[in-house]
């Protein structure tokens, strides 16, 4: 894979349940379309391989991630990430 695909890069999901939605790259690079944007939200301490092993830790990680994104939304930072895609 080419080096421009890095963690914390904003992407658009192309297939699956969340197709057409914006996301942030954590691990997998399949079925995504890269954008020129990056998002400076630090999720490394929340989302890790250990956090995804058990269901309880996964739920906790998802809640913490949601909390961080909602905080971004409420402060008005990265407004483009929270707008509807036009295509």
Beta strands, then each sheet from edge to edge (+ up, - down):
strand 1: 9-13
strand 2: 22-24
strand 3: 32-38
sheet 1: 2+ 1- 3+
end
